[in-house]
Amino acid sequence: MKIELLSPAKNLEVGLAAINHGADAVYIGGPSFGAREKVGNSIEDIEKLCNHAAIYDAKVYVTLNTLLFDNELEQARTIAWDCYNAGVDALIVQDMALLMMDMPPIALHASTQCNNQTAEKVKFLEDVGFQQVVLARELSVNEIKDIRSKTTVPLEFFVHGALCVSYSGQCYLSHVIGHRSANRGACAQPCRLKWNLEDENGNTLIANRHLLSLRDMNNSKNLEELIDAGISSFKIEGRLKDADYVKNTTAFYRQALDEIIARRPDISKSSKGISSPSFVPNLEKSFSRGFTDYFLHGRQKNIDSPFTPKSMGEYIGEIKKIDGKRMTVKLKEGITLHNGDGLCFLDENNELQGFNVNGVENDTILSSAPLSFRAPQVRGISLYRNYDIQWQRSVDASTGNRKIAINLELSETSDGFRLSSENVSVSLQCQKDIAKNPEKALETIRTKLSQWGDTKFVVKNIDIQLDTMYFIPASILGEMKRQLVVELESSFRLKHNEVKRNGEISVKQKHCDIQLSELSPLPAVGRNDGLGDHLSYLGNVTNSLSRQFYENHGIAHIDDGLEKTTPDGEIVVMTTKHCIRYANGMCAKETGKPASPLYISNDRGRFRLDFDCKNCCMKVVNI
């Protein structure tokens, strides 16, 4: 099984950084409809990224995963064709309308926005032509194993980054509050705001907490377990993140996966080249709200981040005393602070306070601004570093230095010399002078042929096939290497695209089969999609072709999605495995008390919380 490390890219620069630091694939938004309203990329930039990735046999996936209206279908189809012509390997999609259109023969991946929770849903998506499925983040190892046992389509799973508190594709809170639809790429992230928790009588139980804000996913310790469960694509979240975040997370997971691949003959890396970042990857040094592996091993405490939605960074020690701009600390062993570092802590009100280091004197830190802490006992408060200036500089300077190892052969032609590698050769006409000192000439040739500088290649072996030792000027060897680099890059791109084209026939046929063959019925695809022959607004149908798709699969009654029509009465605006009762010691199963509804409120509105204890999930209801 080939293992894929899939990294995010908000633009060309970040995409190149991801590939150079070890990504097997990159996912990036196109000009429109990419589920990140403020992040779009030109087809020209996407083509540049594809050309670079193909050299390493790495892939580029474009997100086309927002819900579409009828007047947008033709534009989406055009973008799909433009991406195909630019060399994109696959499209990540949510709207089933794309399966009903004149699409290019390009692989389609089912976005996690399709709400892929069950084996039945994944099997259905496989049957209608999807070539990879992004699973719901909420799944456990056993649930993933069940899906794998009943399907054959490659499975993709988020292993790192920010967590949506709702099942993806099933969150309408932003749309209801401010008409900014998450399914249209415009989420305002109300889940990161402060909320009050109230009982049925309006009594405040918890005030001004980030009750819906989760920690960030970190499955770096569970990679081999996920491989054994059936995951082949390991996805890092972060299409709004800058290059430093993507460099660090990609390099870290590259090293972790390579360690597993190196000792297991049953799996292999899905791209070429080895990266050598000029920094030590460390997940705690990039943005995070603290880490969790979420529900991979069942429900657990401390998956939320109730005090701040901002990055805390790495724990570095404890505060002993605060006096104006001076802070006395006890640092962890091995921690060294530098001027310009960013530090933070939670004060007596659990509010985040941050400052920059202006100087360090033994165990005393000089702050950039006066600090306050009114609690009688400051000793023991945890201190974090969310900006390590020296480490950051090393990340910013890193190019990844990704190299493909090649074998070289130097041979003689009738009128010059030939340099060959990987079934590619270049020849150069030149004067052939017999070396006066053969041993020195051989040493010079080997030295010059082993030097490939900032190219994408590094020499593994040099085979010099010369019956007579010649003196070959460095300029001749340099020109042959320059030409060979061009030919090798072109050859690797060609091989990548040939493999892709060989798969296009089956993809195109699959697309045709969807429309021409007898269509399979839609299964009961989960609690949130609607059951039987009725698809509720939770099915996210916002155009006529999507409606036709579901009708073809046996759905008799189809409601419009919320982005088109708001139904009367109460609306479930979020379904989540995160339970506010459980997180705050009020779980009905633990206390033995009934799970009566609670309410959350702030200046954006008031919503009821219903608790489905049988299925261990919470629903946020617009009342």
N, C-alpha and C positions, 0 to 999 in steps of 0.2 A: 504494500500500500504506500502510495506517495503521500507525504505529509506536507501541507501547505501552511506557511506563515503569512497571514493576510493583514496588511497594515493600511492605515487610513492616510488620505492625502487631501488637504483642502485646496492645494494648487500644485502646479508643476514643480516648484522648488521642493515642496515637502514630499511629493511623489518620488522625485529623484533621490532625495535623502533616504527615503524608506528602502528603495531598491539597493542603494549603495551600502546600507547598513544591514542587509541580509534578508529583506522581505522576498518571499517567493511570489507574491502577488500584492497588488495595490488596488484599493477601491477609491474612486474619485467621482465627484459630481460632474455632470456635463453642463451644457449651457443653461438648461432648465430642468425642472421636475426631479431634482435630485434629493429631495427630503431635507435639504438645508437651504432655505430660501435665500440666505445672504451669501452663499458660497456657490458660485458658478464658474465654469472653466470653458475656454474656447476649444473648439475642435482642433485648432492648430496646436494648442498646448497639449491636448490629449494625444495627438499624433506624435509629438516629440517624446512624450512619456512612453508611449508604446514602442517607439524605435529604440529607446534606451533599454527598456525592460527586456525586449526580445533577444538582445545579445546574451543575456543571462538565462534565457528560456523562462523568464518570469512573466507573469500575466498582469493585465490591466482590466479591471472590472469597472464599468461606469454605472452609477446609481441612477436609475430611472424609476424611482420607487415612491412617487407621490400618487395620490388619487387624482384622476383626470376628469375634467368635464368634457362634454361632447365637442365644444369648440376648440379643445386643445389636442384632440386625438391626432389630427394630421401633423401638427407640430411635433408631437412625441414620436410619431412614425418617422418623420424626417430626421430627427435627432438619432434615432436608432440606426438608420441607414448611414448617416454621417459617421457615427461611432464605428460601425462595421468597416466602412471604407478607410477609417483612420487606423485600423489595426486592433481595435478593442477585442478582447477575448470573450467577454460575456457582459450581459446587462443584468443588474439586480433590480427586480421589479416587484411591485405590490398589486397593481391594477390588472385584473384578468382581461381587460379589453385588449391588451397587447398581444394576447394569444389569438385574437380574432382578426388581426390585421395583416396586411401584406408586409410582414417583417423580413429582414435579411436573415440568412442562415447563420445566426449567431446564438450561442448558448444563452439560455435564460436561467437565472438563479432566483429562487423564491425568497424575497426579503423576509426578515423576521417580522416585518409589519403585516405579513400574511397570517400571523398568529398560529405558529406551527408548534402545537403542544403535543399532538398525539400521533401514534403510528398510522392511524387511519387517514389523518389529514396529510401527512407526509407521503403516504402511498398514493393518495389521490393526486398530489402535485407531481409526483414521479410519473404517474400514468398519463398525465396530460402534457408532459414534455419538458418539465423543468429538469435541468442537469445538475443542480446543486440546491440544497435547501438549508436556509439559515434557521436553526432551531431557536425556540423561545429560551430566553436567559434563565427562566425559572426552573428548568428541568433538573431532576436529580440524575445521578449516574445510572440508577436502575431504569429510570424512564428513558434515558438515551439508549440503553442496551435494548429495551423493548422495541424502540423505533428501529434500531439497526437490524434486529432479528426479523423484522417484517418488511424491510425495504432494501433496495440496493443502491439508491441514489447517494452520491457523496453528501456527507453531513458537515455543516459548518456551525461553529459554536463560538460565541464571544468568550474570550478568556481574560480580557483586561479592559479597564476603563469605566467611564461613568455608567451608572445603571438608571434606566427608566423605571420608576416605581410601579407603573402599570404594565400589564401585558402589552407588548408593542402592537400597535394598530388598534388598540382598544381604549385609548385615552382621548377623551374629548374635553377635559377640564379647561385647557387653554382656549379651545374653541368656544365653549359655553361662557367663559368669563370675559373674553375679549375678542372673539371672532378671529383668533389666530390658531388655525388648525394644525395639530401635530401631523396629521396624515397628509397635509398639504405643504409640509416643510416649514411651518411658521410658528412652532411651539414657543410660547413665552415662558415656559418652565415655572408655572405656579407651584409645582411640587417643591421648589427650592425656597419658597417664601415661608415666613412665620405664620403659624396658625394657632388659634386657641382651641382647646378640646373642652367640649361641654356635654353635660348629661341631658336627659330628656326634659328636665325642668329648667334648662338654661344656666345651671350652675357651672362655673368655670372649674374644670379639674386640672388643666395644665394651661399656662398662659405663655404666649409668645415663644413658641418652640417651632423648629423646622420639622414638623411631625411627619411629613411625607418625603423628606430628603434622605436618600440612602448613601451609604458608603460606596466606594468604587470597587468594581470587580477585580479580583486578583486570583487567578487560577494557576499561577506559576508552579505551585507545588503539586498540582493535580494533572499535569500534562500526560504522563504515561497512563494514568488511570482513564483519562478521556480517550486516549488512543485505543486502549483495550476495549472501551465502551463503543467505539465505532466512529469517533470524530476524526476527520482527515484534514479539515481546514480550521485553523486556529486564528480567530479574528480579534484584532485590537481595535477598540472603539476610539473615535477621536477625530472626526473629519472637520472639526473646528480648531484643532490643536496646531501649534506651531512646530517648526522643524525640530527643535530641541527635544520636545516630548516624544515625537515619533522616532527620532534617532535612538533615544535611550530605551524606550520600550521595545522597539524592534530588535536592537542589539541584544537586550537582555533575553528575550524569548528565543532569538536565534541561537544563542549559546546554550540555553536550556534544552531546546529541541535537538540540537546537534549532539549533545551529550547522550541523549536517548537513542538517536539514530545510529550513533557510532557503535553501540553494543547490541543492536537488534537487526539481524539480517532480513526480517520480515517487513521492514519499513525503509523508506528512502526519502531523501530530500527531493523536492519537485522542481528545483532550479539549479543553475550552475553558479560557481564562484564562491569564494570564501572572503568574508569581510574581516577587516582588522581595525575596529574603531580605536581612536586615540584617547579613549577615556574608559573608565571602569563602569559598566552599566549598573545602575542602582535604581530600582523602581521607587524607592522611598524619596528620592531626590526630585522626581517629577511631580506635577500636580496630582494630588489625591486628597480625598476626604476621609482617609483611613481605608482599610481594605477588608473585604469579605469575599468568601467563595460562594456566597448567597445560599441557594438551596441545593447545591450539588450533593451534599451529604445530609439533606433533610433540614428541617427548620432549626434555627439556632438564634441565640440572643446576639445583640449588637451588630445587626446588619444596617442599622440606620445611623444617621449623623445629625442628631437633633439640635446641636448647639450652633453649628455654622455650616453653610454650604461651600465655604471657601477651603482652600488647601491648607492643611496643617503642616505637612511635610514630615520630616523624620524626627523621631524622639531623640533628644540629645542629652537630657539630664533633668535635674530638678532645681527649682529656685529656692535659695535659702533666705534671701533678704532683698528688699527693694528700697532704695533711698534716692528719690529724685531721678537723675539720669544714671544712677549706678545700681547694678544688679549683681548680687553675689550668688554664685551658682555652684552646683556639684555636677560636673559633666561626666558622661559615660566615658569609659576607657577608650582611647583611640580617637576621640573627637577633638579636632582643632578648629578654632574659629578664626575668621579673617575679617578685616575691615570691609564693610559692604555686605556682609552676610545678612539675610533677613531672618529674624526670629519672631516667635509668637507664643502666646499662652492664653488660656481661658481664665478670665478674672472671676471675682466673687459672684458675679451675676451670670457666669457662663457666657460672657460676651468675649469675642476674640479681640485681643490686643496684639498689635504687631509693631516692630521697630527694626531699624538697621543698626548693625554693630559699628560704632565709631572708634572703638579701641578695646583691647583686652589686656588686663593686668593681672596675671596669675588667675585667681578664681573670680575676678571682678570684670564685668562687662560694662563698657560705657555705651549708653544708648544715644540714638539720634534725637530723642525727644524725652521729656519727663514722663515717668511711669507712675501709675497709681494702683494701689491695691488696698482697699479699705478693710479687708478681712483681718481679724486679729492675728491670725496665724498664716503667714505666707509660705512658710517652710513646707517643702514637699510638693508644691505645684509643678506640674510637668511643663517642661520647656521644649519647644520644637524649632527646627530650622526648616523654613520653607524656601530658602534661597541660599545656595552655597556658591559664592561668587567664583571661586577658583575652579570648582568642578564645572560650573556653567560655562566658563571660558573654554575649557577643554572640549566640552560638547559642541559649542559653537564652531570651534576650529576643526572638528572632525569631518573628514570627507568619506569615511567608511572604508575607503581603499579596497573595494571589492575586486578581487582578481580571479581570473579563470586560468587554471594551470594548463599549459600546453607542452607538447613535445616538438622539438625542432629537428629538422634534417637539412644539412647543407650539402649540396652536390654540385657537380660540374656539368656545364653544357658545352656545346661545341664552340660557343663564342662568349662564354661568361659563366655565371653561377646561378643556381636555383636554391631558394629557401622555401621549405615546405613545412606545413603543420596542419593537422586535422583535415587532411584531404584537400588542402588549399596550397597553391604554389605561386610564387612570383619568380620571374627570371630577369636578369639584368645583363645586358651586353657590356663588356669592359675588357680592358687589356689584362692578360693573364701573365703575371710575372712570377717565376719560380722563386720561392723564398730562399734567401741566403742562409737564414737560421731557422730551419723547419720547426724546432721545438718552441722557439719564441713566437713564431708566426701562429702556431696552433694555440698557444696560450692566449695570444692577443685575440684570435677569432672567438675562442670560448668566452673570454671576458666580455667582448663587445656584444656577443649574441645573448649573454645572460642579463644584459642591462636593458630593461623595458620601461623604466621611468614611471610616468603617470598614466601609462596606457592601462587597459583593462586586463592585461595578461601578465603572467609570471611563468618563467620557464621551469619545467620539471626535469627535462632531459634534453641534452644536445647530442645529436649523432652526426658526426662529420664524415661524409662519404667522399673523400678525395684520395685518389691514387697517388697524386703528386701534391705536395704541400706548396701552396701559393701564398704570396704576400697579397692580402686583400685589404685595401685602404679602409679606414674607419668610415669614410664617407660612403663607400659602396655598401658596406654592411648596414649602415644607418638607413640608407635609402631603401634597401630591401626590407628591412624591418618596418619602415614606415608604410610601404606598400602592402606588406603582409597584414599589418594591423587593419587596414581598410578592408582587405579581402576577408579576413577572419570575421570582422564585425558583420559584414554583408552576408557571409555564409551562415553565421549563427542566426541572424534575423530570418534568413530564407528558410532554414530548417524549422525554426519556431513556427513560421507562417505556413509551411507545408503541413506540419502536424495539425495545425488548426484547421486548414482547408480540408484535410482528410476527414475531419469530424463534422464539417459543415453539411455534407450530404445527408448524414443521418439526422442532424438537427433540423434541416429543411423538411425532410420527409416526416419527421415527428410533428412539425408545425402543420403540415398538410393533413396528417392523420387526425389531428385534433378536430379539424373542420369537416373532414370527409368521411371518416369511419363512424361506426356506431359508438356513441359517447357513453362513458360510464357514469352512473349516478353519483352525485355528491354525497359523501358519507355524513353522518352526524359528526361534524368536525370539531366539536368541543363545546364547552358550556357557553362560550361567548359569541359564537357565530350564528346562532339560530339553529333549530332542530327540524327534523322531518322535511316537509315540503314548504317551510316558511323560513325565509331569510330576513332577519330583522335589520334595523339600521346598523347593528354591529357587524354586518357583512360588508359595509363600506362600499356600496354600489352607488356610483355617482355619474354614470354615463350609460348610453344605450347598448354599447357593445359588451360591457361588463354584465349588464342585465341579460343580454342574449346568451352569454356564456353560461350563466347559472341556469337559465331556462333550458338550455340544451342538456344540462346535467340533472334535470328532473325537479327543479325548484319551481313550484307553481305560484307562490306568492312572495314577492320580493319588495321590501321596503327600501326607499331611498336612504342613502347615507345622510348623516347629520349635516354635512357640508351643503347638501341640496335642500333638505326639508327637516324642520324640527318637529318631532311628533308631540302630540298633546300629552299632558300628564308628566309624571316623574320619569327621569332619564338616568340610567346608570352611566356616569361619565368617566368612571375608572374602575377597572377590576384588577386587584393586586394581591399578590401572595404576602406582601408586607402587612402585618396586622398591628394596628396601633394598640389594641388591647394587650396583645402578647408582649409588645415592646415595652409596655409600661406597667407590667405586673398585674394586668387585669384579665388574663386569658380565662375564659369560662371553664376550659378543661382543667386548668390548674387551680382555680379558686372554687369551683363547684357552683358558682353563681351564674344565672342566665346571662347570655350575651345580648343584653338589650341594646338598641341602637344608641350610638353616640353622635355628636355633631362636631364639625370643625368650622371655624369662622375666622374671617378677617375682613378688611375693607373691600375685598373682592367678592365676598358672598358668604353664604352659609350652606353647608351640605351635610346630609345625613350619612352616617356610616352604618352599613348593614354588614353583619358578620355571618358568613356561611361556614359554620364550624365543621360540618360534615366534610366539606372539601377544603377546609382550612384556608379560606381566602376572605378578603374584605372588598366590599363594593362601596364606592363613593357615589351618592345619589343626589342629583340636582332636584331640589324641592321648590 
